[in-house]
Amino acid sequence: MPNSKQLRILELLRADPSLTQQALADHLGLSRSAVANLITGLINEGHIVGRAYILADEPTPSILCIGGMNLDTKLVLDHALHLGTSNPVHAAHSPGGVIRNVAENLSRLEHRVSLLSAVGDDAAGKTLLEHASPLMDISLVDVIPKASTGAYQAVIDPHGDMVIGLADMDIMERMDAAWIRNTRVHLKAAKCWIADNNLPQNAMVELIDQAVKLGKSLTIVGVSAPKTARLPKDLTGVDLTIFNRDETQEAFSTHETNPKALVSYWLKAGVRQAVVTAGTDGVAYGTTKSIGFCAVRAADHVADATGAGDAFSAGLVHGLDLGVPLENAVKLGMANAYYTIQTLDSVRKDLSPNRLTTDKEHLYD
């Protein structure tokens, strides 16, 4: 049975079968990628026969997001943590995963997004796919029988800072080099790629190799300090890296704390552009020509800081896709993170291109 949005699409198409996806999106107040997924569902269910009505309006190449998606459980402490005893919390469950969060941010910023990931054939996987379907193309997500969908649990203190995070991402080991090679046709069709560091090392090596061969822009986003060991030492062919200070220190076995100095480590490894975030200590960014720094404006209220990095990465990529200079793209990312951490949502629901531009101008211009 079609949902309410799909029924509205059918009504519009009955009135005017020549409507394009963008026209339908404008009518419904949705992104074009959301409409594309709703139409796919209608075709699969037999409510729409054929695709002739969109042949004159072929979709633009998508941003391909590659990596983990999981179900998040956030346990927010009512009081300071006491080890060795029971602590009262209130729990919230939401879709998560670094690359999934980045993909949702980009979709809300009206980019056409495809997600390349894996879930188990379980209730959590179904929940994640149902949530993502209206926002992005999920046709490339593998549903793996007898595998468990990724899970992430975070304990959050009363100030919104993470006390500890626990991740079960074993399913990501299925996304190996052979898996990447088997998706080459989709890699080739995409406009650019963004991968999180959940991928096994052989998959990351293969992805970088394919980026060089196909001439594609590849961005790599960090997920945790321990997983930086998955990165190859030679990152030539990577267009952009986005890692925090702890991840960078772990990646290069250094005690250096200056974010600008840490940017140079990525550049020396072969990356064309690098960004290092350092929490409230600011963000450094640069190329082989110059390295810059931007101070962070502290939020008055922090509800949950765990979605900040993903929001930052998406805002940054959004800016670069628009062709703005790296410094301004960084500020768009910082603005997105600033407002995201003031909500309990991993991805803020009020996000839009105009809103993000206004946010950035308010905070940093």
C-alpha positions in Angstrom: 0.0 0.0 0.0 1.5 3.4 -1.0 2.2 5.8 1.8 0.8 9.3 1.9 3.7 10.9 0.0 3.5 8.2 -2.7 -0.3 8.7 -3.0 0.3 12.4 -3.6 2.9 11.6 -6.3 0.4 9.3 -8.0 -2.2 12.1 -7.9 0.2 14.6 -9.4 1.2 12.2 -12.2 -2.4 11.4 -13.1 -2.9 15.1 -13.5 0.3 15.7 -15.5 2.3 12.5 -16.5 5.1 14.8 -17.9 6.1 16.1 -14.5 9.8 15.7 -13.8 11.3 14.4 -10.5 12.3 18.0 -9.7 8.8 19.3 -10.4 7.4 16.6 -8.1 9.9 17.5 -5.4 8.9 21.2 -5.6 5.2 20.3 -5.3 5.9 18.1 -2.3 8.6 20.2 -0.5 11.0 17.3 -0.7 14.5 16.8 -2.1 14.8 15.3 -5.6 16.6 12.2 -4.1 13.6 11.6 -1.8 11.2 11.7 -4.7 13.4 9.3 -6.7 13.2 6.8 -3.9 9.5 7.1 -3.5 9.0 6.6 -7.2 11.2 3.5 -7.2 9.0 2.1 -4.5 5.9 2.8 -6.6 7.5 1.1 -9.6 8.5 -1.9 -7.6 5.0 -2.3 -6.3 3.5 -2.0 -9.8 1.7 1.4 -9.3 3.9 3.0 -12.0 4.6 1.1 -15.2 7.7 2.4 -17.0 9.8 5.5 -16.6 9.0 7.4 -19.8 7.9 10.4 -17.9 11.4 11.1 -16.6 13.5 10.3 -19.7 13.8 13.9 -20.7 15.2 14.8 -17.3 18.0 12.3 -16.5 19.3 12.5 -12.9 22.6 14.2 -12.3 25.4 12.0 -11.0 25.2 11.3 -7.3 27.6 11.7 -4.4 28.4 8.1 -3.5 28.8 7.6 0.3 30.7 4.4 1.2 30.9 2.9 4.6 29.0 2.0 7.8 25.4 2.4 8.8 24.2 1.2 12.2 21.5 1.7 14.8 22.5 4.1 17.5 21.6 3.9 21.2 22.4 7.0 23.2 22.2 6.7 27.0 22.2 10.1 28.5 23.2 10.2 32.2 20.9 12.0 34.6 23.9 12.7 36.9 27.7 12.3 36.8 28.8 8.8 36.1 29.6 6.4 39.0 31.6 3.4 38.1 30.7 0.0 39.5 27.1 0.7 40.1 23.8 1.4 38.3 23.4 4.8 36.8 20.0 6.3 35.9 19.8 7.3 32.2 17.3 8.1 29.5 17.7 6.3 26.2 17.2 7.4 22.7 17.5 5.2 19.6 18.2 6.5 16.1 19.7 5.6 12.7 23.5 6.2 12.8 26.9 5.4 11.3 29.4 8.0 10.2 28.8 7.7 6.4 25.1 7.2 6.8 24.9 10.4 8.9 27.0 12.2 6.3 24.7 11.0 3.5 21.6 12.1 5.4 23.1 15.6 5.9 24.0 15.9 2.2 20.5 14.7 1.2 18.9 17.4 3.4 21.3 19.8 1.7 19.6 18.8 -1.5 22.4 16.7 -3.0 21.6 13.5 -4.9 23.1 10.8 -2.7 23.7 7.1 -3.1 24.6 4.9 -0.1 27.0 2.0 -0.6 26.9 -0.1 2.7 25.8 -3.3 4.3 23.2 -4.3 6.9 22.0 -7.6 8.3 18.7 -9.3 7.4 17.3 -8.3 10.8 15.0 -5.8 12.4 17.7 -3.2 12.8 18.6 -3.4 9.1 15.0 -3.0 8.1 14.6 0.0 10.3 17.7 1.7 8.9 16.6 1.0 5.3 13.1 2.3 5.9 14.4 5.5 7.4 17.0 6.1 4.6 14.8 5.2 1.7 12.9 8.6 1.4 16.2 10.5 1.7 18.7 8.7 -0.6 19.3 5.9 -3.0 19.7 2.7 -1.0 19.7 0.3 -3.9 23.4 -0.4 -3.4 23.1 -1.4 0.3 23.8 -5.1 0.7 21.4 -7.0 2.9 23.4 -9.9 4.2 21.6 -13.0 5.6 22.6 -14.2 9.1 24.7 -11.1 9.7 24.0 -8.6 12.4 23.5 -5.0 11.5 26.0 -2.6 12.9 25.3 -1.2 16.4 26.6 1.7 18.3 26.0 2.6 22.0 27.2 5.9 23.5 27.0 7.0 27.1 26.5 10.8 27.2 27.2 12.9 30.3 24.7 15.6 31.5 26.8 18.2 29.6 26.4 16.4 26.3 29.9 15.0 26.0 30.5 11.3 25.3 31.8 9.3 28.2 32.3 6.1 26.2 31.2 4.8 22.8 31.0 1.1 21.9 30.7 0.0 18.3 29.8 -3.5 16.8 30.8 -3.0 13.1 31.9 -6.6 12.3 29.6 -6.5 9.2 31.9 -3.9 7.7 34.5 -6.7 7.2 32.3 -7.9 4.3 33.0 -4.7 2.4 36.5 -5.9 1.3 38.6 -5.2 -1.8 36.6 -7.7 -3.9 33.4 -6.0 -2.8 34.7 -2.7 -3.9 35.8 -4.1 -7.3 32.3 -5.6 -7.8 30.8 -2.1 -7.4 33.1 -0.5 -10.1 30.2 0.4 -12.4 28.5 2.4 -9.6 31.8 4.0 -8.6 32.3 5.1 -12.2 28.8 6.5 -12.5 29.0 8.7 -9.4 30.1 12.3 -9.3 32.5 11.9 -6.3 33.0 9.5 -3.4 33.1 9.9 0.3 34.2 6.9 2.4 34.4 6.5 6.1 37.3 4.7 7.8 35.2 1.7 8.8 36.3 0.0 5.5 39.0 -2.7 5.9 42.4 -1.7 4.8 42.4 -3.8 1.6 39.1 -2.1 0.6 40.6 1.3 1.2 43.6 0.6 -0.9 41.4 -0.7 -3.7 39.2 2.4 -3.4 42.1 4.8 -3.7 43.4 2.8 -6.7 40.0 3.0 -8.4 39.9 6.8 -7.6 43.2 7.2 -9.5 42.2 5.0 -12.4 38.7 6.6 -12.8 39.8 10.1 -12.1 37.3 10.5 -9.2 37.5 12.8 -6.2 37.7 10.7 -3.0 37.2 12.1 0.5 38.0 9.9 3.6 36.3 10.7 6.9 37.6 9.4 10.2 35.5 7.3 12.6 37.8 6.6 15.6 41.4 6.6 16.6 41.8 2.8 16.7 40.5 2.5 13.1 43.2 4.8 11.6 45.4 1.7 11.6 43.3 0.6 8.6 44.6 3.5 6.4 47.4 2.8 3.9 50.6 4.8 4.5 50.6 6.2 1.0 47.4 8.3 0.4 48.3 9.6 -3.0 45.1 9.9 -5.0 43.0 11.0 -2.1 41.5 14.4 -2.6 40.5 15.2 1.0 40.8 13.8 4.5 38.8 14.9 7.5 40.1 13.5 10.8 40.1 14.8 14.3 43.3 15.4 16.4 43.2 12.1 18.2 42.7 10.1 15.0 45.6 12.0 13.4 47.9 11.4 16.3 47.1 7.7 16.2 47.5 7.5 12.4 51.0 9.0 12.4 52.2 7.9 15.9 52.8 11.4 17.0 52.3 13.4 20.2 52.0 16.6 18.2 48.9 18.6 19.4 48.9 21.7 17.1 46.1 21.1 14.5 48.0 23.1 11.8 51.1 20.9 12.3 48.9 17.8 12.1 47.5 18.9 8.8 51.0 18.7 7.3 51.2 15.0 8.2 48.3 14.2 5.9 49.7 16.4 3.1 53.0 14.6 3.3 51.2 11.3 3.0 49.9 12.4 -0.4 46.5 14.0 0.3 45.7 17.0 -1.8 43.6 18.8 0.9 43.4 18.0 4.6 41.3 19.1 7.5 42.0 18.4 11.2 39.4 19.2 13.8 40.4 19.7 17.5 37.1 20.2 19.3 36.8 23.6 21.0 40.5 24.2 20.0 39.5 24.9 16.5 39.9 23.5 13.0 43.0 23.5 10.8 42.9 23.0 7.0 45.2 23.3 4.1 46.9 22.2 0.9 50.6 21.9 0.0 50.5 25.7 -0.7 49.1 26.9 2.6 47.7 25.9 5.9 45.0 27.9 7.7 43.1 27.8 11.0 39.6 28.8 12.2 38.6 29.2 15.8 35.4 27.4 17.0 32.5 29.4 18.4 31.4 27.5 21.5 27.7 26.6 21.7 25.7 27.9 24.6 24.0 24.5 25.0 25.2 21.1 24.1 22.6 18.3 24.0 24.7 15.7 22.3 28.1 16.2 20.7 28.3 12.8 19.0 26.9 14.0 15.6 29.2 17.0 15.3 31.9 15.4 13.2 29.5 14.0 10.7 27.6 17.3 10.4 31.0 19.1 10.0 32.1 16.7 7.2 28.8 17.0 5.3 28.8 20.8 5.5 32.4 20.9 4.3 31.8 18.6 1.4 28.6 20.6 0.5 30.7 23.8 0.3 33.4 22.3 -1.8 30.8 20.9 -4.2 29.4 24.4 -4.6 32.9 25.5 -5.5 33.6 27.7 -2.5 37.2 28.1 -1.2 38.3 25.5 1.4 38.2 28.1 4.2 34.6 29.0 3.6 33.7 25.3 3.2 35.2 24.7 6.6 33.0 27.4 8.1 29.9 25.8 6.6 30.9 22.6 8.2 31.5 24.3 11.6 28.1 26.0 11.4 26.4 22.7 10.7 28.2 21.1 13.7 27.4 24.1 15.9 23.6 23.7 15.5 23.6 19.9 15.3 25.1 19.4 18.8 22.3 21.5 20.3 19.8 18.8 19.4 19.6 15.1 20.4 19.3 14.2 16.7 22.4 12.8 14.9 21.3 14.9 11.9 19.3 18.0 12.5 15.9 18.1 10.9 15.8 21.8 10.0 18.9 21.5 7.7 18.6 23.0 4.2 21.1 24.9 1.9 19.6 28.3 2.7 19.5 27.6 6.4 23.2 26.5 6.5 24.3 29.5 4.5 22.4 31.8 7.0 23.9 29.9 9.9 27.4 30.3 8.6 27.0 34.0 8.0 25.6 34.5 11.5 28.4 32.7 13.2 31.5 33.4 11.1 31.0 36.4 8.8 
